[in-house]
Amino acid sequence: MWESTSYELEKIQSNVVTAEEEFNSLENRLGPVYSCNFELNNSLAVSDLSLKVAVIREEGTNGDREMSVALFMAGFEVWDITVQDLLNDAVNVDQFRGLIFPGGFSYGDVLGSAKGWAASLAFHPNVKKSLENFMSKNNTFSLGVCNGCQLMCNLGLVGEINESNTLNIDDPPVIMCHNKSGRYESRFSTVKINPSKAIMFKDMDESILGVWIAHAEGRFEFRNADVKDALVTNNCIPITFVDDQNISTENYPMNPNGSPGGIAGICSFNGRHLALMPHPERSVFTWQWPYTYGLKTAFKDGDRAPWMQMFYNAYEWCSRN
Ligand SMILES: NC(=O)CC[C@H](N)C(=O)O
């Protein structure tokens, strides 16, 4: 009896590993997948420009706080705007350089992801007009993440090659469909940043990064093959899910939703508007990543993880344009 207990104890003690050893062994098992091909620029030029962005939320949105923090850390003046503020004409989107649509479950997604949210904006004539006006200016940008990505697709804000800057809720070029698994998928996934026109991904090409995903309707579908071909040939697919060889993949589980070509996000043909299924704003601090110790070692940027670069890029682009 005693013998076997001490044997067990010995076994347990010999299995005690340091955090570093644990990270290294996980690295060996899972493959050291992350490679950051750019230097995170933490030294912001302080300017007296007041660059305002609006984080637009609806009932059921849940990613607005993290999004605001990431934008604030990049230097923006961040406004918390509800759809009701827009419908009441209390705020006009005209005053903002960026419109940000965060993730969540707007109206509980009861009509399908972001369908009710899209309708509430598109069927209000003044709001529709001011969104179209915002899109048509050449010094504005927008970002939609997850439910926000679904919203941008439902509104037809991305995917239209002629960029008429009119909302198209009746026949949008891109729609988001249920994950092939038929389930809500939530995990840390690996993505590759591809050369593209997206202003927020400037100089981040070819990096392989981990990022949180959490969605049930993340599969991109296109009105026809022309829509997809135009996005591909015009470098409007800035981010794809990759397998453990870092090749874009349609295969589950590395691709959580079955999107063709591993597509995880698309941008407008001018690069200013970006719709992403993954959540960079939930991955901007190293401590939000799994295996934090190793990431700190790998990236050496204190608490800030490589995804912060997207927000720095947006700020830098706005101060130049
Ligand atoms: N994280 C999110 O924004 C989720 C989006 C949407 N509710 C879905 O499940 O697909």
The ligand as an SDF file (V2000), in Angstrom:
LIG
                    3D

 10  9  0  0  0  0  0  0  0  0999 V2000
  -18.8970   36.3640  -32.1410 N   0  0  0  0  0  0  0  0  0  0  0  0
  -19.8720   36.7450  -32.9350 C   0  0  0  0  0  0  0  0  0  0  0  0
  -19.9770   37.9200  -33.2900 O   0  0  0  0  0  0  0  0  0  0  0  0
  -20.8880   35.7100  -33.3220 C   0  0  0  0  0  0  0  0  0  0  0  0
  -21.6640   36.0850  -34.5400 C   0  0  0  0  0  0  0  0  0  0  0  0
  -22.9370   35.3130  -34.7090 C   0  0  0  0  0  0  0  0  0  0  0  0
  -23.7830   35.4670  -33.5710 N   0  0  0  0  0  0  0  0  0  0  0  0
  -22.6320   33.8670  -35.0130 C   0  0  0  0  0  0  0  0  0  0  0  0
  -22.7630   33.0370  -34.1400 O   0  0  0  0  0  0  0  0  0  0  0  0
  -22.2440   33.5350  -36.1070 O   0  0  0  0  0  0  0  0  0  0  0  0
  1  2  1  0
  2  3  2  0
  2  4  1  0
  4  5  1  0
  5  6  1  0
  6  7  1  0
  6  8  1  0
  8  9  2  0
  8 10  1  0
M  END
$$$$
